[in-house]
Amino acid sequence: MSTEYGADQIQILEGLEAVRKRPGMYIGSTSAKGLHHLVYEIVDNAVDEALAGFCDNIEVTINEDNSITVIDNGRGIPVGINHKAGLPAVEVVFTILHAGGKFGGGGYKVSGGLHGVGASVVNALSEWLEVTIHKDGKMYNQRYERGKVMYPLKVIGDTDHVGTCVTFLPDKEIFEETIFDYEVLRQRLREMAFLTKGLKIALIDKRLEEPKVREFYAEGGIKEYVEYLNRHKDPLYENIMYFEGEKNDVYVEVALQHNSSYNENCYSFVNNITTPEGGTHLVGFKNALTKTFNDYARGQKFLKDNEANLSGEDIREGLTAIISIKIGEPQFEGQTKQKLGNSEARGAVESVVSEQLKYFLEQNPLVAKLICEKAILAQRARDAARRARDLTRRKTALDGMSLPGKLADCSDKNPENCEIYIVEGDSAGGSAKTARSRATQAILPLRGKILNVEKSRLDKILANAEIRAMITAFGTGISEDFDISKLRYHKIIIMTDADVDGAHISTLLLTFFYRFMPELIKHGYVYLAQPPLYKIEKAKNVYYAYSDDELNQILTEIGRDGSNKIQRYKGLGEMDAEQLWDTTMDPEKRILLKVVYDPKYENDQEYEKVLDNTFDTLMGDKVEPRREFIEANAKFVRNLDI
């Protein structure tokens, strides 16, 4: 049967109908990520007023019915008639795509909105939206339902201030879920406040008995942002470097500070919008940093004539930096708009940072010496790590994939069918080797706790026998050598005892995967095995319980009496091979938890800030932040007795 495809089959979607038909084209997805994006679109408009110098207060409220209200004290959206459309300007903004004050340079010199579709898209994807504008002594109001105007713009009273109030309820017909996550909004709004110094942003959650209120305000702007990101780390020096300047109509702001860790955290922004993939502004920053520090190190004889230059990677070890630029016409590469392409941004950032960093180093020789010494140590460690990697590569090439001796590999060579159990201890490893399905299940026993990679340089990490065994078994390499296509198992299953030590080993392994093989987690290849906590025997019948609730449920079903024999497993070593297979390794019966990235965050960079902060807190040197984290999150803990 042939389907006719002629001129009349081409659909013309009028106005906001197109948005409702294909919402993913405008907000990325209809999942939690897209839902939260609606809030950012409206808040971005208010922030644009702040960037233009007309707004210093924004209030975001999650109402009892899960609608959102955004109030700002900007100039108020224009209410006069737009002569081209023959409609009030506010109606044009909320009902016509690609309409707004961000085109043609008239309304805003710089703006955060990338597409100019923000307000109208939010309107199209809401059950209802109401806008109230305080302007010229009058309050104007208009309501829309699923993008359609319910009544003409009308005056509803007098007012003595200016600003805009937008309230909207996301449409349940469009979104998979319509419950806003307070923490996700808090993360984003805090960032906006840091990036716009002098702007106060309040977040209010009215869904609780006692409304939760958080205010974000950073008089110091991105300097305070760096201070916040480094709060759980040990800064290498006290003062945060801050450089600002304007060149070729690009306004540049940079703040940076090194800490004693080995991880680099450089975050870049254009007109307050995050650029997760960097771009020309980040390239300019890195070039300036590398050249200026090498010139200084040579001039001060920290580097001898016969020694190689420091690499950018060496200089950025332990660096936290924010690179924020404002530019009139940002050009982004690719469909996702996550990488800046403007060539003038590179030159502007490079010029501002080079000039001011050179002056800073001359004025602060002790700080300059500390950074250079750390970079030189990083260079030596990197050389040692490279030699270790080269040795690993040579061994692999000579031995034809020499797998670690302790690995009991599977016979199937198709990675999609294969899984590897990383098991704590030789005792449990022995049971697992006996229990496994040899065709598809590999076992790698680890001896004790692996190295905490959060506190170690790469050379020390590569020298650790347990980590080397995992790298070789997986086959992917790590860091810049990582190649997901070489992965030998599509399920990497961490199987540890259900106790505090087991949880610690799992956390150490996840820290290693996140820092050096994050693609394993992004592709959904990492799992946590869930061994049972209890074995219950009654009248020759055996039951397994994986939680206290399940134990109580089983006891209720079989009867609570003296004939019940209950065993609390303290570790995997207490199970024989048959029990381990039945409860934890049989694909038909086992319970696995997949380790995934939280989908609610707008982009990888935003989520990485959350993860970096969590790993710094839990795995770093400072005890106090860890204690605060445990106190704040204790209410979410399950199975506390383990």
C-alpha positions as CSV (number, residue, x, y, z in Angstrom):
1,M,0.0,0.0,0.0
2,S,1.5,3.4,-1.0
3,T,0.9,6.5,1.1
4,E,0.3,9.7,-0.8
5,Y,2.8,12.4,-0.2
6,G,1.9,15.5,-2.0
7,A,1.7,19.3,-1.4
8,D,-1.4,18.9,0.8
9,Q,0.4,16.5,3.2
10,I,2.7,19.2,4.3
11,Q,1.3,20.5,7.6
12,I,1.4,24.1,8.5
13,L,1.3,24.5,12.3
14,E,0.0,27.9,13.3
15,G,1.7,29.9,16.0
16,L,2.1,28.0,19.3
17,E,0.5,24.9,17.9
18,A,3.9,23.9,16.6
19,V,5.4,24.1,20.1
20,R,2.7,21.8,21.6
21,K,3.1,19.3,18.7
22,R,6.9,19.1,19.1
23,P,7.8,20.4,22.5
24,G,11.2,18.7,22.5
25,M,12.4,21.0,19.7
26,Y,12.0,24.0,22.0
27,I,12.8,22.8,25.5
28,G,14.9,19.7,24.8
29,S,12.5,17.2,26.4
30,T,9.2,16.7,28.2
31,S,10.9,15.0,31.1
32,A,11.8,16.6,34.5
33,K,14.7,18.4,32.6
34,G,12.2,20.1,30.2
35,L,9.8,20.9,33.1
36,H,12.5,22.9,35.0
37,H,13.6,24.6,31.8
38,L,10.3,26.4,31.8
39,V,11.3,28.2,35.0
40,Y,14.7,29.1,33.6
41,E,13.1,30.7,30.5
42,I,11.0,33.1,32.6
43,V,13.8,33.8,35.1
44,D,16.2,34.5,32.2
45,N,13.9,37.3,31.0
46,A,14.1,38.8,34.5
47,V,17.9,38.4,34.7
48,D,18.2,40.2,31.3
49,E,16.5,43.2,32.9
50,A,19.2,42.9,35.7
51,L,22.0,42.7,33.1
52,A,20.5,45.9,31.5
53,G,20.7,47.6,34.9
54,F,16.9,47.8,35.6
55,C,16.3,45.0,38.1
56,D,17.9,44.0,41.3
57,N,15.3,41.6,42.8
58,I,13.7,38.4,41.5
59,E,11.4,36.2,43.5
60,V,10.6,32.6,42.4
61,T,7.8,30.8,44.2
62,I,6.7,27.2,43.9
63,N,3.0,27.4,44.8
64,E,0.8,24.8,46.6
65,D,-0.7,23.6,43.3
66,N,2.9,23.3,41.8
67,S,2.4,26.3,39.6
68,I,5.4,28.8,39.5
69,T,5.3,32.5,40.1
70,V,8.3,34.7,39.0
71,I,8.2,38.3,40.1
72,D,10.8,40.9,39.2
73,N,11.2,44.7,39.8
74,G,12.4,45.5,36.2
75,R,10.8,47.9,33.8
76,G,7.8,45.7,33.1
77,I,7.1,44.2,29.7
78,P,5.8,46.9,27.3
79,V,2.0,47.2,27.2
80,G,1.6,49.5,24.2
81,I,0.5,48.4,20.8
82,N,3.1,46.7,18.6
83,H,2.3,48.2,15.2
84,K,3.7,45.4,13.2
85,A,1.4,42.8,15.0
86,G,-1.4,45.2,15.8
87,L,-1.4,43.7,19.4
88,P,-0.2,44.8,22.8
89,A,3.5,44.1,23.0
90,V,3.0,41.8,26.0
91,E,0.6,39.7,24.0
92,V,3.1,39.5,21.2
93,V,5.8,38.3,23.7
94,F,3.6,35.5,25.1
95,T,1.8,34.3,21.9
96,I,4.2,34.7,19.0
97,L,7.4,32.7,18.5
98,H,10.7,34.5,18.1
99,A,9.3,37.8,19.4
100,G,11.0,39.8,22.1
101,G,13.4,42.6,22.9
102,K,16.5,40.6,22.1
103,F,16.6,41.0,18.4
104,G,18.0,43.9,16.4
105,G,19.8,45.4,19.4
106,G,16.9,47.6,20.4
107,G,15.8,46.2,23.8
108,Y,18.9,44.7,25.3
109,K,22.6,45.1,24.7
110,V,23.2,41.5,25.9
111,S,20.7,38.8,26.8
112,G,20.7,35.3,28.1
113,G,17.9,33.9,26.0
114,L,19.4,31.9,23.1
115,H,16.4,31.4,20.9
116,G,14.1,34.3,21.7
117,V,11.3,31.8,22.2
118,G,11.2,31.7,26.0
119,A,7.9,33.3,27.2
120,S,5.8,32.1,24.3
121,V,7.0,28.5,24.6
122,V,6.3,28.5,28.4
123,N,2.8,29.8,27.6
124,A,2.2,27.2,24.9
125,L,3.2,24.3,27.3
126,S,1.2,25.5,30.3
127,E,-2.4,24.7,31.2
128,W,-2.7,28.4,32.0
129,L,-0.4,31.4,32.4
130,E,-1.2,34.8,33.8
131,V,0.9,37.9,33.5
132,T,0.5,41.0,35.6
133,I,2.6,44.1,34.7
134,H,3.2,47.1,37.0
135,K,4.0,50.1,34.7
136,D,3.2,53.8,34.5
137,G,1.1,53.7,37.7
138,K,-1.2,51.0,36.4
139,M,-1.5,47.2,36.8
140,Y,-2.2,45.4,33.5
141,N,-3.3,41.7,33.4
142,Q,-3.8,39.0,30.7
143,R,-4.5,35.3,31.0
144,Y,-3.8,32.5,28.5
145,E,-4.9,28.8,28.5
146,R,-2.7,26.4,26.5
147,G,-1.3,29.4,24.6
148,K,-4.7,30.9,23.7
149,V,-5.7,34.4,24.9
150,M,-8.6,34.3,27.3
151,Y,-9.3,38.1,27.3
152,P,-7.7,41.3,26.0
153,L,-5.0,43.0,28.1
154,K,-6.8,45.0,30.8
155,V,-6.1,47.4,33.6
156,I,-7.0,45.9,37.0
157,G,-5.8,48.6,39.3
158,D,-3.3,51.3,40.3
159,T,0.3,50.6,41.4
160,D,3.2,52.5,42.9
161,H,6.0,50.3,41.6
162,V,7.2,48.7,38.4
163,G,7.9,45.1,37.4
164,T,6.5,41.9,36.0
165,C,4.7,38.9,37.6
166,V,4.3,35.7,35.6
167,T,2.4,32.6,37.0
168,F,2.1,29.4,35.1
169,L,1.0,25.8,35.6
170,P,2.8,23.2,33.4
171,D,0.5,21.2,31.2
172,K,0.0,17.6,32.4
173,E,-0.9,16.6,28.8
174,I,2.7,17.6,27.7
175,F,5.0,16.7,30.6
176,E,5.8,13.2,32.0
177,E,5.8,14.7,35.5
178,T,4.8,18.2,36.7
179,I,6.4,18.2,40.2
180,F,9.2,20.7,40.6
181,D,12.4,19.7,42.4
182,Y,13.4,22.4,44.9
183,E,17.0,21.3,44.9
184,V,17.4,21.6,41.1
185,L,15.9,25.1,41.1
186,R,18.0,26.1,44.1
187,Q,21.2,25.0,42.3
188,R,20.4,27.0,39.2
189,L,19.1,30.2,40.9
190,R,22.2,30.3,43.2
191,E,24.4,30.2,40.1
192,M,22.4,33.0,38.5
193,A,22.9,35.2,41.6
194,F,26.7,34.5,41.5
195,L,26.9,35.5,37.9
196,T,25.0,38.7,38.3
197,K,26.6,40.6,41.2
198,G,24.2,42.8,43.2
199,L,21.1,40.7,42.1
200,K,19.0,39.2,44.9
201,I,17.1,36.0,44.0
202,A,14.7,34.4,46.4
203,L,13.3,30.9,46.1
204,I,10.1,30.1,48.1
205,D,8.5,26.7,48.4
206,K,4.9,26.9,49.5
207,R,4.2,23.2,49.2
208,L,5.3,22.6,52.8
209,E,3.5,23.3,56.0
210,E,6.1,25.9,56.8
211,P,7.2,27.6,53.5
212,K,10.9,27.1,52.8
213,V,12.7,30.3,51.8
214,R,16.3,30.7,50.4
215,E,17.8,33.9,49.3
216,F,20.8,34.2,47.0
217,Y,22.9,37.4,46.8
218,A,26.5,37.8,45.8
219,E,27.9,41.3,46.1
220,G,31.3,39.9,45.0
221,G,29.8,38.0,42.0
222,I,31.9,35.3,40.5
223,K,34.7,35.8,43.2
224,E,32.1,34.6,45.7
225,Y,31.2,31.7,43.3
226,V,34.8,30.4,43.3
227,E,34.9,30.8,47.1
228,Y,31.7,28.8,47.3
229,L,33.0,26.0,45.0
230,N,36.2,25.8,47.0
231,R,34.5,25.8,50.4
232,H,35.1,22.1,51.1
233,K,38.7,22.3,49.8
234,D,42.0,23.7,51.1
235,P,42.9,26.8,49.0
236,L,46.5,27.0,48.0
237,Y,46.5,30.7,48.7
238,E,44.1,33.1,50.4
239,N,43.1,35.7,47.8
240,I,41.0,34.8,44.8
241,M,42.3,36.2,41.6
242,Y,39.8,38.4,39.8
243,F,40.2,40.0,36.4
244,E,37.8,42.1,34.4
245,G,37.9,44.2,31.3
246,E,36.4,45.0,27.9
247,K,37.9,44.4,24.5
248,N,36.2,44.5,21.1
249,D,32.8,44.9,22.7
250,V,33.3,41.8,24.8
251,Y,33.1,42.2,28.6
252,V,35.3,39.7,30.3
253,E,35.1,38.6,34.0
254,V,37.4,35.8,35.3
255,A,37.8,34.5,38.9
256,L,40.2,31.7,39.9
257,Q,41.9,30.1,42.8
258,H,43.9,26.9,43.2
259,N,43.3,24.3,45.9
260,S,45.3,21.3,47.2
261,S,43.3,18.8,45.2
262,Y,44.2,17.3,41.8
263,N,40.9,18.0,40.0
264,E,40.4,20.9,37.6
265,N,37.0,22.7,37.7
266,C,36.7,25.4,35.0
267,Y,33.2,26.6,34.3
268,S,32.4,29.0,31.4
269,F,29.4,31.2,30.8
270,V,28.1,33.6,28.0
271,N,25.5,36.2,29.0
272,N,24.9,34.1,32.2
273,I,24.1,31.0,30.1
274,T,26.4,28.0,30.9
275,T,28.5,26.6,28.0
276,P,29.1,23.0,29.0
277,E,31.3,22.3,26.0
278,G,33.3,25.5,26.5
279,G,34.2,27.4,23.3
280,T,36.4,30.3,22.2
281,H,36.2,32.1,25.5
282,L,37.5,29.0,27.4
283,V,40.3,28.5,24.8
284,G,41.4,32.1,25.3
285,F,41.5,31.7,29.1
286,K,43.5,28.5,28.9
287,N,46.0,29.9,26.4
288,A,46.6,33.0,28.6
289,L,47.1,30.9,31.7
290,T,49.5,28.5,30.1
291,K,51.6,31.2,28.3
292,T,51.7,33.6,31.3
293,F,52.7,31.0,33.9
294,N,55.4,29.5,31.6
295,D,56.9,33.0,30.9
296,Y,56.9,33.7,34.7
297,A,58.4,30.3,35.6
298,R,61.2,30.7,33.0
299,G,61.8,34.3,34.1
300,Q,62.1,33.3,37.8
301,K,64.3,30.2,36.9
302,F,61.7,27.7,38.3
303,L,62.1,26.0,35.0
304,K,65.6,25.3,33.8
305,D,66.6,25.9,30.2
306,N,66.7,22.2,29.4
307,E,63.3,21.5,31.0
308,A,60.1,21.3,29.0
309,N,57.4,23.9,29.4
310,L,54.5,23.3,31.8
311,S,51.4,22.0,30.1
312,G,48.1,23.7,30.6
313,E,47.0,20.6,32.4
314,D,49.8,21.0,34.9
315,I,49.0,24.6,35.6
316,R,45.3,23.9,36.0
317,E,45.7,21.0,38.5
318,G,43.5,21.9,41.5
319,L,42.2,25.0,39.8
320,T,38.7,26.3,40.3
321,A,37.8,29.0,37.8
322,I,34.8,30.9,36.4
323,I,35.0,32.5,33.0
324,S,32.1,34.7,32.3
325,I,31.7,37.0,29.2
326,K,29.0,39.3,28.0
327,I,28.7,39.7,24.2
328,G,26.1,41.3,22.0
329,E,25.7,38.6,19.3
330,P,26.7,35.2,20.7
331,Q,27.2,32.5,18.1
332,F,26.9,29.0,19.2
333,E,28.2,25.8,17.5
334,G,26.0,22.8,17.0
335,Q,22.3,22.3,17.6
336,T,22.6,22.1,21.4
337,K,24.0,25.7,21.7
338,Q,26.5,24.5,24.3
339,K,29.7,25.8,22.7
340,L,30.6,29.4,21.9
341,G,32.0,30.1,18.4
342,N,32.7,33.8,18.4
343,S,36.4,34.3,17.4
344,E,36.5,37.8,19.1
345,A,35.7,36.2,22.4
346,R,39.0,34.2,22.4
347,G,41.1,37.3,21.7
348,A,39.3,39.4,24.3
349,V,39.6,36.8,27.1
350,E,43.2,36.1,26.2
351,S,44.2,39.7,26.3
352,V,42.4,40.6,29.5
353,V,43.7,37.6,31.4
354,S,47.3,37.7,30.1
355,E,47.7,41.4,31.0
356,Q,46.2,41.3,34.4
357,L,47.6,37.8,35.4
358,K,51.1,38.9,34.6
359,Y,50.7,42.0,36.8
360,F,49.2,39.8,39.6
361,L,52.1,37.4,39.6
362,E,54.6,40.2,39.7
363,Q,52.8,41.8,42.7
364,N,52.3,38.4,44.5
365,P,55.5,36.4,44.2
366,L,54.7,34.0,47.1
367,V,51.4,33.0,45.5
368,A,53.1,32.7,42.1
369,K,55.8,30.4,43.5
370,L,53.2,28.2,45.2
371,I,51.3,27.7,41.9
372,C,54.5,27.1,39.9
373,E,55.7,24.5,42.5
374,K,52.4,22.7,42.4
375,A,52.4,22.7,38.5
376,I,56.0,21.4,38.4
377,L,55.1,18.5,40.8
378,A,52.0,17.8,38.5
379,Q,54.3,17.8,35.5
380,R,56.6,15.1,37.1
381,A,53.6,13.1,38.2
382,R,52.2,13.3,34.7
383,D,55.5,12.0,33.2
384,A,55.5,9.1,35.7
385,A,51.8,8.4,34.9
386,R,52.6,8.5,31.1
387,R,55.5,6.0,31.6
388,A,53.1,3.7,33.6
389,R,50.5,4.0,30.8
390,D,53.1,3.3,28.1
391,L,54.2,0.2,30.0
392,T,50.6,-1.0,30.3
393,R,50.1,-0.4,26.5
394,R,53.3,-2.2,25.6
395,K,52.4,-5.2,27.8
396,T,49.0,-5.4,26.2
397,A,50.5,-5.3,22.7
398,L,53.1,-7.9,23.6
399,D,51.0,-10.3,25.6
400,G,47.9,-10.1,23.4
401,M,45.6,-8.7,26.1
402,S,47.2,-10.0,29.3
403,L,44.3,-10.0,31.7
404,P,44.9,-9.8,35.5
405,G,45.6,-13.2,37.0
406,K,42.9,-12.9,39.7
407,L,40.2,-12.4,37.0
408,A,38.0,-15.3,36.3
409,D,36.8,-14.3,32.8
410,C,33.7,-15.5,31.0
411,S,33.8,-17.4,27.7
412,D,31.4,-15.3,25.7
413,K,33.3,-12.6,23.8
414,N,30.3,-10.4,22.9
415,P,30.3,-7.4,25.4
416,E,26.6,-7.1,25.3
417,N,26.1,-10.5,26.8
418,C,29.0,-10.2,29.4
419,E,29.0,-8.9,32.9
420,I,31.8,-8.5,35.5
421,Y,31.3,-8.8,39.2
422,I,33.7,-6.7,41.2
423,V,33.7,-8.6,44.5
424,E,35.1,-7.6,47.9
425,G,37.6,-10.1,49.2
426,D,38.9,-13.5,48.2
427,S,36.3,-15.4,50.3
428,A,33.3,-13.9,48.5
429,G,35.3,-14.1,45.3
430,G,35.6,-17.9,45.7
431,S,31.9,-18.3,46.2
432,A,31.1,-16.1,43.3
433,K,33.5,-18.0,41.0
434,T,31.8,-21.2,41.9
435,A,28.3,-19.8,41.6
436,R,28.6,-17.9,38.4
437,S,27.4,-18.7,34.9
438,R,30.9,-19.2,33.2
439,A,29.6,-18.2,29.8
440,T,28.6,-14.6,30.6
441,Q,29.7,-13.8,34.1
442,A,33.3,-12.7,35.0
443,I,34.5,-12.3,38.6
444,L,37.2,-9.9,39.7
445,P,38.0,-10.1,43.5
446,L,39.5,-7.0,45.1
447,R,41.7,-7.2,48.1
448,G,40.6,-4.7,50.7
449,K,39.7,-1.1,49.9
450,I,41.0,0.6,46.7
451,L,42.8,3.9,46.8
452,N,40.7,7.0,47.4
453,V,41.3,8.7,44.0
454,E,40.0,12.0,45.3
455,K,43.2,12.4,47.4
456,S,45.7,11.0,44.9
457,R,47.6,12.0,41.7
458,L,47.4,10.0,38.6
459,D,50.8,8.4,38.9
460,K,49.9,7.0,42.4
461,I,46.5,5.8,41.1
462,L,48.1,3.9,38.2
463,A,50.5,2.3,40.6
464,N,47.7,0.8,42.6
465,A,47.3,-3.0,41.8
466,E,43.5,-3.2,42.3
467,I,42.9,-0.2,40.1
468,R,45.3,-1.5,37.4
469,A,43.4,-4.9,37.5
470,M,40.1,-3.1,36.8
471,I,41.5,-0.9,34.0
472,T,43.0,-4.0,32.3
473,A,39.9,-6.1,32.8
474,F,37.5,-3.5,31.4
475,G,39.8,-2.8,28.4
476,T,38.8,0.8,27.9
477,G,41.8,2.7,29.3
478,I,41.2,5.8,31.4
479,S,41.0,9.6,31.2
480,E,42.1,10.8,27.7
481,D,42.9,7.2,26.6
482,F,39.3,6.1,27.4
483,D,37.5,4.3,24.6
484,I,34.0,3.0,25.3
485,S,34.0,0.9,22.2
486,K,36.7,-1.3,23.8
487,L,34.6,-2.1,26.9
488,R,34.6,-5.9,27.4
489,Y,31.5,-6.0,29.6
490,H,28.2,-4.1,29.4
491,K,27.4,-4.7,33.0
492,I,29.9,-3.8,35.7
493,I,28.4,-5.0,38.9
494,I,29.8,-3.9,42.3
495,M,29.1,-6.6,44.8
496,T,30.1,-5.8,48.4
497,D,28.9,-6.7,51.9
498,A,25.7,-5.0,53.1
499,D,27.6,-3.2,55.9
500,V,29.5,0.1,56.4
501,D,32.8,-1.3,55.0
502,G,30.9,-2.6,51.9
503,A,29.3,0.8,51.4
504,H,32.7,2.5,51.7
505,I,34.2,0.2,49.1
506,S,31.3,0.9,46.7
507,T,31.8,4.6,47.2
508,L,35.5,4.4,46.5
509,L,34.8,2.4,43.3
510,L,32.1,4.9,42.2
511,T,34.5,7.8,42.9
512,F,37.1,6.1,40.6
513,F,34.6,5.5,37.9
514,Y,33.2,9.1,38.0
515,R,36.7,10.7,38.0
516,F,38.4,8.5,35.4
517,M,35.7,6.6,33.5
518,P,32.5,8.7,33.7
519,E,31.2,7.3,30.3
520,L,30.6,4.0,32.0
521,I,28.0,5.7,34.2
522,K,26.6,7.9,31.5
523,H,26.0,4.8,29.3
524,G,24.3,3.0,32.1
525,Y,26.9,0.2,32.4
526,V,27.5,0.4,36.2
527,Y,25.3,-1.5,38.7
528,L,25.2,-2.2,42.5
529,A,24.3,-5.8,43.4
530,Q,21.7,-6.1,46.2
531,P,22.5,-9.1,48.4
532,P,19.8,-10.1,50.9
533,L,20.0,-8.9,54.5
534,Y,18.1,-11.9,55.9
535,K,17.5,-15.6,55.4
536,I,14.3,-17.0,56.9
537,E,13.7,-20.8,57.2
538,K,10.4,-22.4,58.2
539,A,9.3,-26.0,57.7
540,K,12.0,-26.7,55.1
541,N,11.0,-23.5,53.1
542,V,13.6,-20.8,52.6
543,Y,12.9,-17.1,52.1
544,Y,15.2,-14.2,51.5
545,A,14.5,-10.6,52.6
546,Y,16.3,-7.6,51.1
547,S,15.1,-5.1,53.6
548,D,13.5,-4.9,57.1
549,D,10.1,-4.1,55.5
550,E,10.4,-7.3,53.4
551,L,11.4,-9.3,56.4
552,N,8.2,-8.1,58.3
553,Q,6.1,-8.8,55.2
554,I,7.4,-12.4,54.9
555,L,7.0,-13.0,58.7
556,T,3.4,-11.8,58.5
557,E,2.7,-14.2,55.6
558,I,4.3,-17.3,57.1
559,G,3.3,-16.5,60.7
560,R,5.4,-15.2,63.5
561,D,6.3,-18.1,65.9
562,G,9.2,-19.9,67.5
563,S,9.7,-22.2,64.5
564,N,11.1,-19.3,62.4
565,K,14.8,-19.4,61.9
566,I,16.1,-16.0,61.0
567,Q,19.7,-15.4,59.9
568,R,21.1,-11.9,59.5
569,Y,23.8,-11.9,56.8
570,K,26.9,-10.0,57.9
571,G,28.7,-10.5,54.6
572,L,28.7,-12.3,51.3
573,G,31.3,-14.8,52.7
574,E,28.5,-16.3,54.9
575,M,26.6,-17.5,51.8
576,D,27.6,-20.7,49.9
577,A,27.8,-20.6,46.1
578,E,24.2,-21.9,45.7
579,Q,22.7,-19.2,48.0
580,L,24.8,-16.5,46.3
581,W,23.5,-17.6,42.9
582,D,19.9,-17.8,44.0
583,T,19.9,-14.4,45.7
584,T,22.4,-12.1,44.0
585,M,23.7,-13.5,40.7
586,D,20.9,-15.3,38.9
587,P,19.7,-12.8,36.3
588,E,16.1,-14.2,36.7
589,K,15.9,-13.5,40.4
590,R,18.6,-10.9,41.4
591,I,18.0,-7.3,42.2
592,L,20.4,-4.8,40.6
593,L,20.5,-1.0,41.1
594,K,21.7,0.9,38.0
595,V,23.9,3.9,38.8
596,V,22.6,6.8,36.7
597,Y,23.0,10.6,36.3
598,D,20.0,12.5,37.6
599,P,18.0,13.5,34.5
600,K,16.5,16.6,36.2
601,Y,19.6,18.8,35.6
602,E,19.7,21.0,32.5
603,N,23.1,19.9,31.3
604,D,26.2,17.8,32.2
605,Q,28.1,20.8,33.4
606,E,25.4,21.8,35.8
607,Y,25.1,18.3,37.2
608,E,28.9,17.9,37.4
609,K,29.0,20.8,39.8
610,V,26.5,19.0,42.0
611,L,28.5,15.7,41.8
612,D,31.9,17.4,42.3
613,N,30.5,19.0,45.4
614,T,29.2,15.7,46.7
615,F,32.4,13.8,46.0
616,D,34.5,16.6,47.5
617,T,32.3,16.5,50.6
618,L,32.3,12.8,51.1
619,M,35.7,11.8,49.9
620,G,37.9,14.9,50.5
621,D,40.2,15.8,53.4
622,K,37.8,18.0,55.4
623,V,35.8,16.4,58.1
624,E,33.4,19.3,59.0
625,P,31.6,19.4,55.6
626,R,31.2,15.6,55.7
627,R,29.5,15.9,59.2
628,E,27.2,18.7,57.9
629,F,26.3,16.6,54.9
630,I,25.4,13.6,57.1
631,E,23.3,15.7,59.4
632,A,21.4,17.3,56.5
633,N,20.8,14.0,54.7
634,A,20.3,11.6,57.7
635,K,16.5,11.7,57.2
636,F,16.9,10.1,53.8
637,V,18.9,7.1,55.0
638,R,17.5,3.6,54.8
639,N,18.9,0.4,56.4
640,L,20.7,2.5,59.0
641,D,21.6,-0.6,61.0
642,I,23.9,-1.8,58.2
